[in-house]
């Protein structure tokens, strides 16, 4: 059967399949020891979801930049405003966030692969050690990502305020610039009345920026919940380890108790045997007396 995939693509697909199998097997192993396996899957899915959302935001900013660039082509150099530069700055920050989340996602998958490998080679206890170490690294990475996210959110809010403040400057461009607001919304141009042209443009440009601000705030809350889930997994692994230790101690006590019982039983058996030996001797003595 022929395939259009390159060798590199086939290798990537095999790697993805192996990683997915490792995640699936890890979830099964966690379920067996009553650990919150669903938490691990939710963390992985949420990180991947945030990354996808950030990629969409990058594309939206690029679209706004392109449409704003068309408007500025017809304007004198001295009339061009710094919006493109501000949007490019935001786009760069969001791209960095998406890249960071991709690295965190890879770290999660790699943790699953290493944990499953540890289980196959050395057993469940070693798997838990590897898993806890990996999750600790993921948590640290998420905390760092949260700081970068907060910085990006601050830049977004500052940019939104700056865009609102340049409406007066754009009034000098005239009604042709006001039509850019409709162009940014995917509509045709027409005469706009009842609203200053500059304000129309800034509102159209600022709409996706303010939408992104709301999304970033939700991601901040989501990261906090994700870290809580990671803590839940780690706590359950620690609790499970303590339970195993208690079970081992109980087993050792049981073995010691069983040994003591065995000794008592052996002594009882020896006494019984001794009594059995005395009975025949008494019978022999009686038989001799009868003969006499």
C-alpha positions in Angstrom: 0.0 0.0 0.0 1.5 3.3 -1.1 1.6 6.3 1.2 2.2 10.0 0.5 3.8 10.5 3.9 7.4 11.3 4.1 9.8 9.3 6.3 9.9 12.2 8.7 6.1 12.4 8.9 5.8 8.6 9.5 8.4 8.8 12.3 6.4 11.7 13.9 3.2 9.7 13.7 4.8 6.6 15.3 6.2 8.8 18.1 2.8 10.4 18.7 1.2 6.9 18.8 3.8 5.7 21.3 3.3 8.8 23.5 -0.5 8.4 23.4 -0.1 4.8 24.4 2.2 5.8 27.3 -0.4 8.3 28.6 -3.2 5.8 28.3 -1.2 3.1 30.2 -0.2 5.6 32.9 -3.9 6.5 33.4 -4.7 2.8 33.9 -1.9 2.4 36.4 -3.0 5.4 38.4 -6.6 4.1 38.5 -5.3 0.8 39.8 -3.7 2.5 42.8 -6.8 4.7 43.4 -4.9 7.9 42.3 -6.9 10.7 40.5 -5.9 9.6 37.0 -8.5 12.0 35.5 -6.6 14.9 36.9 -3.5 14.1 34.8 -5.6 13.9 31.7 -7.4 17.2 32.5 -4.0 18.9 33.0 -2.7 17.7 29.7 -5.9 18.6 27.9 -6.1 22.1 29.5 -2.5 22.9 28.6 -3.1 21.8 25.0 -6.3 23.8 24.9 -4.6 27.0 26.1 -1.9 26.6 23.5 -4.5 26.3 20.7 -6.3 29.4 22.0 -3.1 31.4 22.0 -2.4 30.4 18.5 -5.8 31.6 17.4 -5.1 34.9 19.2 -1.8 35.3 17.2 -3.7 34.8 13.9 -6.3 37.3 14.9 -3.7 39.9 15.7 -2.0 39.2 12.4 -5.4 39.8 10.6 -5.9 43.1 12.4 -2.3 44.2 11.5 -2.8 43.4 7.8 -6.0 45.3 7.6 -4.6 48.2 9.5 -1.6 48.2 7.2 -3.8 48.6 4.2 -5.3 51.7 5.8 -1.9 53.2 6.5 -0.7 52.6 2.9 -2.8 55.5 1.8 -1.7 57.8 4.6 1.3 60.2 4.6 4.2 58.9 6.7 3.6 61.7 9.3 0.0 60.6 9.7 0.8 56.9 10.4 0.2 56.0 14.1 2.1 53.4 16.2 -0.7 50.9 16.3 1.1 48.4 14.1 4.1 48.4 16.4 1.9 47.9 19.5 0.0 45.0 17.9 3.3 43.4 16.8 4.5 43.7 20.3 1.4 41.9 21.6 1.7 39.3 18.9 5.3 38.5 19.9 4.3 38.1 23.5 1.4 35.8 22.7 3.6 33.7 20.4 6.1 33.2 23.2 3.3 32.1 25.6 2.1 29.5 23.1 5.6 28.2 22.6 6.1 27.9 26.4 2.8 26.0 26.7 4.0 23.6 23.9 7.1 22.9 26.0 5.0 22.3 29.1 2.8 19.9 27.1 5.8 18.0 25.9 7.1 17.8 29.5 3.8 16.3 30.6 3.9 13.6 27.8 7.6 12.9 28.5 6.7 12.4 32.2 4.1 9.9 31.3 6.6 8.0 29.0 9.3 7.9 31.7 6.8 6.9 34.4 5.5 4.0 32.4 9.1 2.9 31.5 10.0 3.0 35.2 7.0 0.9 36.1 8.0 -1.8 33.5 11.7 -1.8 34.7 11.4 -1.3 38.5 7.8 -1.4 39.5 5.1 0.9 40.8 7.2 2.6 43.5 9.8 3.8 41.0 7.0 4.9 38.7 5.5 7.1 41.4 8.9 8.7 42.1 9.4 9.5 38.4 5.9 10.8 38.2 6.2 13.1 41.2 9.5 14.5 40.0 8.0 15.2 36.5 4.9 16.8 37.9 7.0 19.0 40.2 8.8 20.3 37.1 5.5 20.9 35.3 4.2 22.8 38.2 7.3 25.0 38.3 7.0 25.6 34.6 3.3 26.6 35.0 4.1 29.0 37.7 6.7 30.6 35.5 4.2 30.7 32.6 1.7 32.4 34.9 4.2 35.2 35.5 4.7 35.7 31.8 0.9 35.6 31.2 0.4 38.3 33.8 3.0 40.5 32.1 1.3 39.9 28.7 -2.1 40.8 30.2 -0.7 44.0 31.6 0.7 44.9 28.1 -2.7 44.2 26.6 -4.5 46.4 29.0 -2.0 49.2 28.4 -2.3 48.9 24.7 -6.1 48.9 24.9 -6.0 52.2 26.8 -3.5 53.6 24.3 -5.7 52.7 21.4 -8.7 54.3 22.9 -6.6 57.5 23.5 -5.6 57.9 19.9 -9.1 58.5 18.7 -8.6 62.2 18.7 -5.4 61.9 16.6 -7.3 59.8 14.0 -10.0 62.4 13.6 -7.6 64.4 11.4 -7.5 61.5 8.9 -11.1 62.0 7.9 -14.0 59.8 7.0 -12.0 57.6 4.7 -10.2 56.3 7.8 -13.5 55.8 9.6 -14.4 53.3 6.9 -11.4 51.2 8.0 -13.5 50.3 11.1 -16.1 48.7 8.8 -13.3 47.0 6.8 -11.9 45.5 10.0 -15.3 44.1 10.7 -15.6 42.6 7.2 -18.2 45.1 6.0 -18.2 47.4 3.0 -17.4 51.1 3.3 -20.1 53.8 3.6 -20.7 57.2 5.0 -20.7 57.1 8.8 -22.6 59.7 10.8 -23.3 60.2 14.4 -19.8 59.0 15.5 -16.4 60.5 15.1 -14.3 58.7 12.4 -11.3 58.2 14.7 -13.4 56.6 17.4 -14.9 54.2 14.9 -11.5 53.0 13.9 -10.2 52.6 17.4 -13.2 50.7 18.5 -12.9 48.3 15.6 -9.2 47.7 16.2 -9.6 47.5 19.9 -12.4 44.9 19.8 -10.1 41.9 19.4 -7.6 43.3 21.9 -10.3 43.6 24.6 -11.6 40.1 23.7 -8.1 38.7 24.2 -7.8 40.5 27.6 -10.9 38.5 28.8 -9.4 35.2 27.5 -6.1 35.9 29.2 -7.8 36.5 32.5 -9.6 33.1 32.2 -6.3 31.5 31.4 -4.9 32.9 34.7 -7.7 31.3 36.6 -7.3 28.1 34.6 -3.6 27.8 35.5 -4.4 28.1 39.2 -6.9 25.2 38.9 -4.4 23.2 36.9 -1.8 23.6 39.6 -4.4 22.4 42.2 -5.0 19.3 40.1 -1.2 18.6 40.0 -1.0 19.0 43.7 -3.9 16.6 44.1 -2.1 13.9 42.0 1.2 14.4 44.0 -0.7 14.2 47.4 -2.4 11.0 46.3 0.9 9.4 45.3 2.4 10.4 48.7 -0.6 9.0 50.5 -0.5 5.8 48.6 3.2 5.4 49.5 2.3 5.8 53.2 -0.5 3.2 52.9 1.9 0.8 51.3 4.4 1.3 54.1 1.7 0.7 56.7 0.6 -2.4 54.9 4.2 -3.7 54.9 4.5 -3.1 58.6 1.2 -4.9 59.3 2.4 -7.8 57.2 5.7 -8.0 59.1 3.8 -7.9 62.4 1.6 -10.7 61.1 4.6 -12.8 60.2 6.1 -12.3 63.6 2.8 -13.2 65.3 2.5 -16.2 63.0 6.0 -17.3 64.1 5.2 -17.0 67.8 2.0 -19.0 67.2 4.0 -21.7 65.4 6.4 -22.0 68.4 3.5 -22.4 70.9 1.9 -25.0 68.7 5.2 -26.9 68.5 5.5 -26.9 72.3 2.0 -28.2 72.7 2.7 -30.9 70.2 5.9 -31.9 72.2 3.9 -32.0 75.5 1.2 -34.1 73.9 3.8 -36.5 72.5 5.4 -36.7 76.0 2.0 -37.6 77.5 1.5 -40.3 74.9 4.8 -41.9 75.8 3.9 -42.0 79.5 0.6 -43.9 78.9 2.2 -47.0 77.4 4.7 -47.2 80.3 1.9 -47.1 82.9 0.1 -49.9 81.0 3.2 -52.1 81.0 3.6 -51.6 84.7 0.0 -52.7 85.4 0.5 -55.8 83.2 3.5 -56.9 85.2 1.6 -56.5 88.5 -1.2 -58.7 87.2 1.2 -61.4 86.2 2.7 -61.5 89.7 
